[in-house]
Amino acid sequence: MKAIVITRPGGPEVLELREVETNEPGRGEVRVRVRATAVNRADLLQRAGGYPAPADAPADIPGLEYAGEIDAVGAGVSELAIGDRVFGLCGGGAYAERVVVPARTAVRIPDRLSFTDAAAVPEAFITAWDALVTQGGLGAGERVLIHAVGSGVGTAAVQIARAIGARSIGTARTAAKLERARPLGLEEAVVPDDGRFAAAVQRLTGDTGVDVVLELVGGPYLAEDLTCLAVRGRIVLVGLLAGARTELDLRVLLHRRVRLTGTVLRARPLEEKIAASQAFARHLCPLLARGTLVPVVDRVLPLAQAAEAHRLVAANEGFGKVVLSV
């Protein structure tokens, strides 16, 4: 089969389309004929040598999500069959014509979604639901601050907040991205001024603060998050675009009884990945089927142009996901 291979650590130019061995599914696994995948920042980190693949994924083929149809079924699998259209997350290897995954992590694609639209869904929506609802406990009537609102996770989070009746405030580097997020459900918008946004958020909330922060930027944003958080507020740290280190006033953390949670998906044990996938199937797929939630695709490129797709994501100028058709 054809796959994009990381030939050595480096820039986008190290990605090459090559012929590689096609794997067979083992017990409890299915093989998916991948029709589309999407680019995530973890792929860029892996390509550069800073984020090795887990032991159960190919070391040199990136790709954390897929959409396609099952073309082989391993022993013990009864819930899925050859020909089923499925999408989901994997530890790696989705930049390829085929990927083998645990059957219980594969979810049926709603009929209304094309493969390229479906490929933009799993990482963004599973991450957003898991962070906001499962870990952050976001509920109806609460306020949520969503950073990097034009990213894949950000666009998913805005829609999920609206669907459950929460009120959203978003930040982005440009006003244009914030305006594009409004039709998705974004209620209030802030363009940070040299990384500062807390004062604006406090004005928007009447100095009551937000209940949950979806932190996709990290670095110095955390200190600002604390300043605009309500008492007993929750911060869920997902991304580190602005860096992995910062300085915090722990007195604020104590006095407001803040809960700070760090989270990743890729490194979780299989049983936790299955639980996240099943929650996705139960809570979000019905909303995707009705069109209440929609994937946001910035552009679609062929698999052979994976290097260009990485350059586009690194530039941070798009809105939503960059998808690779296979």
C-alpha positions, 0 to 999 in steps of 0.5 A: 500500500502507499503511505506517507513516511517520515524519512528522518526528523526534520521539516515538511520536506522529509515526508515521502510517499512510499510503498509499505507493507500492508498489515492484517488485523489481529483478534479484536481488530479491523483494517480500514481502507482509508479514504481521508485523514486530517493533519494535526499538530501532533503529526508536525511534532512527530515529523520533527522528532519531538513526539514519538509514536506509541508502541502500538503504532508505526514509528514512521507513518503519521496520522491520528485520525481516519475515515474509510470503509472496513476491508478486513475483520479480525477474529472475535469482531462481531459489531462491525463488518466489511464495507462499513463506513467508519471513522475514529482515532488511532495512535498513528499510521493514518497517512496511508491507504490502510490502517489497522485499529481496535474494532471498539474504537471505530465508529460508524460514519453518519450517512450525511458525511462524506469521507473528507468531512468525516476525516475532520471530525474524530480528533477535534470532536472527541478531544473537545467533548472529552475536555469540556464535558467529561473532564471539565464538567461543562453544563448548561448555562455555564460560561466557557472560554475557548482559546484558538477558536479557529482550530479544529478543536476550537471549532468543535468546542464552540459547537458542543458548547452551543449544543449543551446550552453553555455560553462561549467566549472565544479567542483567536489571533485575528478578528476574521477568525472570530467572525467565522466562528460566530455562525458555529455558536460563538457568542463573545469574541476577544483578540488577545493584546500581546497575550492579554485577554483576562480584562476583556473576558471579565468585562464580558462576564460582568466580573463574574468570570468563566466556569471552564477554560479550554486551554489550547495555547498554554504558556503565559495564557494560563496566568491570564486564565486564572485571572478571568476564572470564576470561583471553583472554575476549571481549566483543561489544558490540551495544547502548548502552542505558546510553550510548556512553561509559565509562572502562576500566582498560586494564591489565585489557584487556592482562593478561587478553588481552581481545578487544573487538569492536563489531558492527552488522548494519544498516550492513554491506555486502550480501555480509555480510548475505547471509552472516549470513542464510545462516548463520541458515538453515543453523544456526538454522532447523533448530533452530526447525523442531524447536522447540529454539529458540522465538521469544519474543513479549511481545505482538502489536499491529496495524500501526496501533498502531505508536506504542503499540508504540514506547511499550511497547518504550521502557518496557523492561518487556516480555519478548521481542519486540513484534510488529506484525501487518500 
